[in-house]
Amino acid sequence: QVQLVESGGGLVQPGGSLTLSCVASGFTFNEHAMSWYRQVPGKEREWVSYVASNGLSSRVAPAVRGRFTTSRDNAQNTVFLRMNRLLPEDTAVYYCSAAGINYWGQGTQVTVSS
């Protein structure tokens, strides 16, 4: 069955960095674009980033442009989100998602606070 397991979150000070990972299984990873989303309690889930199935193109949301990048390793069935210069408003639960697959993992909590 489909599984997406996010990891790498934690508590970090403003200006710090984190790298999130998402390991996928149960589907043909290299046939699906992958995205990251985030959600704050009481608010809708927000799209953060996208990377094409072959990893050759990617984009991020305006709110994180210049600070976050996304990449993938198809040999390891893993997608990454590198987050630099973190801000308190980046605090959220972060989820990865596979295009065309209706499944959400448990996410990983990122808290940016001094």
C-alpha positions as CSV (number, residue, x, y, z in Angstrom):
1,Q,0.0,0.0,0.0
2,V,1.0,3.6,-0.5
3,Q,3.1,5.1,2.2
4,L,4.7,8.5,2.6
5,V,6.9,9.0,5.7
6,E,8.1,12.5,6.4
7,S,11.0,13.2,8.8
8,G,13.5,15.9,9.7
9,G,11.3,18.4,11.5
10,G,12.1,19.9,14.8
11,L,12.6,23.1,16.8
12,V,14.9,25.7,15.2
13,Q,15.7,29.3,15.9
14,P,14.7,32.0,13.4
15,G,17.3,32.2,10.7
16,G,18.2,28.5,11.0
17,S,17.9,25.6,8.6
18,L,16.3,22.2,8.3
19,T,16.1,19.6,5.7
20,L,13.0,17.5,5.5
21,S,12.8,14.1,3.9
22,C,9.9,12.0,2.6
23,V,10.4,8.3,1.8
24,A,7.8,6.8,-0.5
25,S,6.7,3.3,-1.1
26,G,3.8,1.4,-2.6
27,F,3.9,3.1,-6.0
28,T,6.3,3.8,-8.8
29,F,8.0,6.8,-7.4
30,N,9.8,8.0,-10.5
31,E,6.5,8.3,-12.4
32,H,5.0,10.9,-10.0
33,A,5.7,14.5,-9.4
34,M,6.1,15.3,-5.7
35,S,5.0,18.2,-3.7
36,W,5.4,19.6,-0.2
37,Y,2.5,21.2,1.7
38,R,2.2,22.7,5.2
39,Q,-0.6,23.2,7.6
40,V,-1.1,25.3,10.7
41,P,-4.0,24.3,13.0
42,G,-7.2,26.0,12.0
43,K,-5.9,26.9,8.5
44,E,-6.1,25.2,5.2
45,R,-3.2,23.2,3.9
46,E,-0.8,25.3,1.9
47,W,1.2,24.3,-1.1
48,V,5.0,24.8,-0.6
49,S,6.9,23.2,-3.4
50,Y,6.8,20.9,-6.5
51,V,9.4,18.8,-8.2
52,A,8.9,16.9,-11.5
53,S,9.0,13.1,-11.7
54,N,12.5,13.2,-13.3
55,G,13.7,15.9,-10.9
56,L,14.6,18.3,-13.7
57,S,12.2,21.0,-12.9
58,S,10.9,22.4,-9.6
59,R,9.2,25.4,-8.2
60,V,8.3,26.9,-4.8
61,A,5.6,29.1,-3.4
62,P,6.3,32.9,-3.4
63,A,6.3,32.9,0.5
64,V,9.4,30.6,0.5
65,R,11.1,31.6,-2.7
66,G,14.8,32.2,-2.2
67,R,14.8,30.3,1.1
68,F,13.4,26.8,0.3
69,T,14.5,24.3,-2.4
70,T,13.2,20.9,-3.2
71,S,14.9,17.9,-4.8
72,R,14.5,14.2,-5.1
73,D,16.5,11.0,-5.3
74,N,14.6,8.5,-7.4
75,A,17.1,5.7,-6.6
76,Q,16.1,6.1,-2.9
77,N,12.4,6.9,-3.4
78,T,12.9,10.1,-1.5
79,V,12.0,13.8,-1.9
80,F,13.6,16.6,0.1
81,L,12.8,20.0,1.2
82,R,15.8,22.2,2.2
83,M,14.7,25.1,4.3
84,N,17.0,28.0,5.0
85,R,16.6,31.3,6.8
86,L,13.5,30.0,8.6
87,L,11.0,32.4,9.9
88,P,8.4,32.0,12.8
89,E,5.7,32.0,10.1
90,D,7.2,28.8,8.6
91,T,6.0,26.9,11.7
92,A,3.6,24.2,10.6
93,V,3.2,20.5,10.0
94,Y,4.9,19.7,6.7
95,Y,3.6,16.9,4.4
96,C,4.7,15.4,1.1
97,S,2.3,14.4,-1.6
98,A,2.5,12.4,-4.8
99,A,0.7,13.7,-7.8
100,G,-2.4,11.7,-8.7
101,I,-2.3,9.7,-5.4
102,N,-4.9,10.6,-2.7
103,Y,-2.8,9.9,0.4
104,W,-1.4,11.9,3.2
105,G,1.2,10.8,5.7
106,Q,1.5,11.9,9.3
107,G,3.7,14.9,8.4
108,T,6.6,16.3,10.4
109,Q,6.4,19.3,12.7
110,V,8.6,22.3,12.1
111,T,8.7,24.9,14.9
112,V,10.6,28.1,14.4
113,S,11.0,29.9,17.6
114,S,13.6,31.6,19.8
